[in-house]
Amino acid sequence: MIASDLRLALPNLISLARLCAVPVTIYLIIAGELSWAFWLFAAAGVSDAIDGYLAKHFRARSVIGGYLDPLADKALLVSVYITLGMQGHLAAWLVILVVFRDALIVAGIALSHALGHPLQMRPLMVSKVNTALQVTLAGMVLLLHGFKIDGGWTLAVLTALTAATTLISGAAYVVLGLRGAARIEGASP
């Protein structure tokens, strides 16, 4: 019985640990310890893969895990973007774009729930690519600045790709949300 409880709890504990890593990562960035922040950010990425594997492999998916895992992911990514922007390692316009896109999506979902018509939306392929680029950019900023490596055009290219996919992904979600709202309005008596 204890083994099955542990299998169910372990993915959630890993997600919770990733959530707890957020303030430590922020502190390390503010303190100028970008190399340590890189290692913690990388460990968080590995932990995300591990908790997903465990939840799937052991059929240990849970309602709390369904909320905790993406919350930990977004909290870490948004916090790192904001902190890197405040420290001058990422352009302010990119930080605003990334945070605004996420806030817009969350607001749309919350509004649809509040109106009693939750939208069923799955991550779009462009959104998955965008998330991968956002993570890669944050990791590369921490790596290059933390270890004093000249990345050449790497950050400029990643910044442009991240901005483009953030705009496209955000626009796609707005269109899907408006279509869903129109269907709901059309079905109302």
C-alpha positions as CSV (number, residue, x, y, z in Angstrom):
1,M,0.0,0.0,0.0
2,I,2.8,2.4,0.9
3,A,4.5,1.8,-2.5
4,S,1.4,2.6,-4.5
5,D,0.9,5.8,-2.3
6,L,4.5,6.8,-3.0
7,R,4.0,6.2,-6.8
8,L,1.0,8.5,-6.7
9,A,2.6,11.1,-4.6
10,L,6.1,11.2,-6.1
11,P,5.3,13.1,-9.4
12,N,3.4,15.7,-7.3
13,L,6.3,16.0,-4.8
14,I,8.7,16.6,-7.7
15,S,6.4,19.3,-9.1
16,L,6.2,20.8,-5.7
17,A,10.0,20.8,-5.4
18,R,10.2,22.5,-8.8
19,L,7.8,25.2,-7.5
20,C,9.9,25.7,-4.4
21,A,13.0,26.2,-6.7
22,V,11.4,29.4,-8.1
23,P,12.4,31.7,-5.3
24,V,15.9,30.2,-5.1
25,T,16.4,30.6,-8.8
26,I,15.2,34.3,-8.6
27,Y,17.6,34.9,-5.7
28,L,20.5,33.4,-7.6
29,I,19.8,35.6,-10.6
30,I,19.5,38.7,-8.5
31,A,22.7,37.8,-6.6
32,G,24.6,37.5,-10.0
33,E,25.1,33.8,-9.5
34,L,23.9,32.9,-13.0
35,S,25.9,29.8,-13.3
36,W,24.2,28.3,-10.2
37,A,20.8,29.6,-11.5
38,F,21.6,27.8,-14.8
39,W,22.2,24.5,-13.0
40,L,19.0,24.9,-10.9
41,F,17.0,25.8,-14.1
42,A,18.4,22.8,-15.9
43,A,17.6,20.5,-12.9
44,A,14.0,21.9,-12.9
45,G,13.7,21.0,-16.6
46,V,15.0,17.5,-15.9
47,S,12.6,17.2,-13.0
48,D,9.7,18.2,-15.3
49,A,10.6,15.3,-17.6
50,I,10.9,12.9,-14.7
51,D,7.6,13.7,-13.0
52,G,5.8,13.5,-16.4
53,Y,7.4,10.1,-17.0
54,L,6.6,8.8,-13.6
55,A,3.0,10.0,-13.8
56,K,2.5,8.4,-17.2
57,H,4.5,5.2,-16.5
58,F,3.0,4.4,-13.2
59,R,-0.5,5.7,-14.1
60,A,-0.1,8.1,-11.3
61,R,-1.8,11.1,-12.8
62,S,-3.9,13.1,-10.4
63,V,-6.1,16.1,-10.4
64,I,-3.7,18.0,-8.2
65,G,-0.8,17.0,-10.4
66,G,-2.7,18.3,-13.4
67,Y,-2.7,21.8,-11.9
68,L,0.6,21.6,-9.9
69,D,2.9,20.6,-12.9
70,P,1.9,23.4,-15.3
71,L,1.8,25.9,-12.4
72,A,5.3,25.0,-11.4
73,D,6.5,25.3,-15.0
74,K,4.9,28.6,-15.7
75,A,5.9,30.1,-12.3
76,L,9.5,29.2,-13.0
77,L,9.6,30.4,-16.6
78,V,7.7,33.7,-16.0
79,S,9.7,34.4,-12.8
80,V,13.0,33.7,-14.6
81,Y,12.0,36.0,-17.6
82,I,10.9,38.8,-15.3
83,T,14.1,38.6,-13.2
84,L,16.4,38.3,-16.2
85,G,14.6,41.3,-17.7
86,M,15.0,43.3,-14.5
87,Q,18.7,42.4,-14.4
88,G,19.2,43.6,-18.0
89,H,19.9,40.1,-19.5
90,L,16.7,40.0,-21.5
91,A,15.0,42.8,-23.5
92,A,12.1,44.4,-21.5
93,W,9.8,44.2,-24.6
94,L,10.3,40.5,-24.8
95,V,9.6,40.0,-21.1
96,I,6.4,42.0,-21.5
97,L,5.4,40.1,-24.6
98,V,5.9,36.7,-22.9
99,V,4.2,37.6,-19.7
100,F,1.3,39.4,-21.4
101,R,0.6,36.3,-23.6
102,D,0.5,34.0,-20.6
103,A,-1.7,36.5,-18.7
104,L,-4.0,36.9,-21.6
105,I,-4.5,33.1,-21.9
106,V,-5.0,32.7,-18.2
107,A,-7.5,35.5,-18.2
108,G,-9.4,34.0,-21.1
109,I,-9.6,30.6,-19.4
110,A,-10.7,32.2,-16.1
111,L,-13.4,34.3,-17.8
112,S,-14.8,31.3,-19.6
113,H,-15.0,29.4,-16.4
114,A,-16.5,32.4,-14.6
115,L,-19.2,32.6,-17.2
116,G,-20.0,28.9,-16.8
117,H,-18.7,27.9,-20.2
118,P,-15.2,26.5,-19.8
119,L,-13.3,26.3,-23.1
120,Q,-11.7,23.1,-23.9
121,M,-8.3,24.1,-25.4
122,R,-5.3,21.9,-26.0
123,P,-1.8,23.2,-26.5
124,L,-1.2,24.1,-30.1
125,M,1.9,23.0,-31.9
126,V,3.1,26.6,-32.2
127,S,2.6,26.9,-28.5
128,K,4.7,23.8,-27.8
129,V,7.4,25.2,-30.1
130,N,7.1,28.6,-28.3
131,T,7.5,27.0,-24.9
132,A,10.5,25.1,-26.1
133,L,12.0,28.3,-27.4
134,Q,11.2,30.3,-24.3
135,V,12.9,27.6,-22.1
136,T,15.9,27.4,-24.5
137,L,16.3,31.2,-24.5
138,A,16.2,31.4,-20.7
139,G,18.6,28.5,-20.4
140,M,21.0,30.0,-22.9
141,V,21.0,33.4,-21.2
142,L,21.8,31.8,-17.9
143,L,24.5,29.5,-19.5
144,L,26.2,32.2,-21.6
145,H,26.1,35.0,-19.0
146,G,26.8,32.6,-16.1
147,F,29.8,31.0,-17.6
148,K,31.0,34.1,-19.5
149,I,30.6,32.5,-22.9
150,D,30.4,34.5,-26.1
151,G,27.3,33.1,-27.9
152,G,27.7,35.2,-31.0
153,W,24.3,35.6,-32.6
154,T,22.7,32.8,-30.5
155,L,20.7,35.1,-28.2
156,A,19.6,37.4,-31.0
157,V,18.3,34.5,-33.1
158,L,16.6,32.9,-30.1
159,T,15.1,36.2,-29.1
160,A,13.6,36.8,-32.6
161,L,12.3,33.2,-32.8
162,T,10.8,33.4,-29.3
163,A,9.1,36.7,-30.0
164,A,7.7,35.5,-33.3
165,T,6.3,32.3,-31.9
166,T,5.0,34.2,-28.8
167,L,3.0,36.5,-31.1
168,I,1.7,33.7,-33.3
169,S,0.8,31.5,-30.4
170,G,-1.0,34.3,-28.5
171,A,-2.9,35.4,-31.6
172,A,-3.9,31.8,-32.3
173,Y,-5.3,31.4,-28.7
174,V,-7.2,34.7,-29.0
175,V,-8.8,33.5,-32.3
176,L,-9.7,30.1,-30.8
177,G,-11.1,31.8,-27.7
178,L,-13.2,34.2,-29.7
179,R,-14.5,31.3,-31.8
180,G,-15.4,29.4,-28.7
181,A,-17.2,32.4,-27.2
182,A,-19.1,32.9,-30.5
183,R,-20.3,29.3,-30.4
184,I,-21.4,29.7,-26.9
185,E,-23.2,33.0,-27.7
186,G,-24.8,31.3,-30.8
187,A,-26.1,28.4,-28.7
188,S,-27.6,30.7,-26.0
189,P,-31.4,31.0,-26.0
